[in-house]
Amino acid sequence: MPSIRFNRNRVRLKRILGIRARLALLAVILVAPLMFERARSLESARSRQIALASEEFSTLVKHSADTQREVIMSVETLLKSSAYIRASAAGIGRSCDMLRASLPLNLPWIRNIMIAGQDGRVQCSTDNNDVGLDVSGRSYFRKAQETRNFVFSDFMLARPEQKPIIMAAYPVSAITGEPSAVMLAAVNLAWMSKIMSNLDGRPGISAVLVDRAGTVLAAPSDQANLVGRSLDSVPLLSAIAETAMSSDHNEGSMSFAAADGSRRGITFTRIADTGSRLIVSIDETRVTAAIDQDIRTAYLQAGFVCLFVLLGALIAAEQLIVKPINLLAATAKRFGLGDWSARATTARLPAEFMPLAKAFNAMAAKLAQRERELVEANDQLTVIASIDMLSGLANRRGFQSRLDFEWIRAQQHGGELSLLMIDVDHFKLFNDTYGHPEGDVCLRQIGETLSEIAASSMGFAGRYGGEEFCLLIPNAGAERALEIGEIVRMAVLDLALPHMTSGHQCVTVSVGVACARPNPSLAPVDLIEAADAALYAAKHRGRNAVVAHGFVQIVEDGTDALRAL
């Protein structure tokens, strides 16, 4: 009695501590979202802060870009005015005087203005040191002559003092329509940098003005050392150099991870009428440093709470849930590896797992039975798929598989491999005369004959298709293959199968012989093509013949002859 009561209590206890109760224990982890709520609210605040910072700096970028555009427009306006002066003046001397008088003092970013002749030689300049300079090799000069439009150059060093400048050019031909002088203006990059002073001294901010080649033209005073450097060499901007410079959009923004691990936002805008771009980079990490610390603290607290809950759940679930599942998984793995006798034991499983274990065992038993049936069926299909049911020989698929195998083996051992292609002469006439049933009988008898010859010569016979057969002979040279080919021809003659439409009054065959020593430069198909070519030659020689690839041996009426193909 006590034993029965104990067993009942044990069953009841298993039900109380069943899978539902164990899953309910794991539900304690749901307290984690409460801990993560604060972290999510901080994340939202962080996103808003980044958005506000991006909007602010986007406004600054647009303001700086507009100022840069005004500089460019002032240079373009001045050059066009100078071009009109040059076009209307009577001579170069007069043009120079008017040019010097017209240079405004309120445009300090214009270093000097020059007039270059059609040959590229500076004829006049507001700085006498530039007179005589040859700028014909400069790309901006040639482009201005070709396009007859305003051109803005990339970063360059002024000669002879090697100061960084950018050049603007406007051809007089844009006004006169005829090849003429080109008006040039040197723009002082120091003034371009001063224009960016509103971006100066801001922590986490990098701002540069770059030309179309990616060279820094201007930067705030705290980043003046970047002027003249390639954008690829600026650590915080090299990651977006290609994207920013190759973009077809006039404005754009992007975000990327810098080499130092910080998250940075990029805003860039194209300066009108030039290939230059103003690029501003914001270090999101520095902008949101304080709130990031709060977020890390919140996540740390949530991690500790989750860790304690998980430890309790894992300790309780290890024996109650994980172990039974692992037992079933191990049994399934054994079954998957081919152990068809694997079955799940029910003695050590909780009550809730019993239906699953029983269903698995039933499925395993049925699958094992079906697997055995499938293996037997596959074995039968493999045999059927490789056998020609009419002749009893291997079919073309089976022959190809054997040829590939023998080819690899001969290549490994350096042996020779011979192939005989055998075709029944005038077989269509035989079918037309005696009927297809008799044709099948003829093919069956020839197949039996070839099977016997293959057994005696250690070869492999097959029906290649229709009235064509093949005989593969490993470790046989050309002479041995010719002998076997003659044996095949004579064996078919000895069958004495009547064929009144044949010149021999009986069924004959033509045999093509090919021999090869497999090597990496050859393939099995080459041997087949060679034997097939020899078979064609045998047909061409009058049939009832044995022809080897490269030479032919004809044996008719007891007469032997050797002829070159």
Protein Blocks (a to p, Z undefined) as FASTA:
>chain_A
ZZmmmmmmmmmmmmmmmmklmmmmmmmmmmmmmmmmmmmmmmmmmmmmmmmmmmmmmmmm
mmmmmmmmmmmmmmmmmmmmmmmmmmmpmbfklmmmmmmmmmcfklmkbmbacdddfkop
afbdfblklgopacklpmklmmmmmnopacddddddddfklpacddddddfklmnopacd
dddddddfklmmmmmmmmgoiahiacddddfkopafbdcfklmmmgopafklmmklmmmm
mmmmmpcbfbdcdddddfkopacdddddddehiabdcdddddfklmmmmmmmmmmmmmmm
mmmmmmmmmmmmmmmmmmmmmmmmmmmmmmmmmmmnopakbccdfklgcfklmmmmmmmm
mmmmmmmmmmmmmmmmmmmmmmmmmpcfknopacfklmmmmmmmmmmmmmmnopacdddd
dddehklmmmmmnojklmmmmmmmmmmmmmmmmmmnopacddfbhjbccdddehiafklm
mmmmmmmmmmmmmnopacfkbmnlpacdddddddddddfkbcfklmmmmmmmmmmmmmmn
ngaiacdehiacddeehiacdddZZ
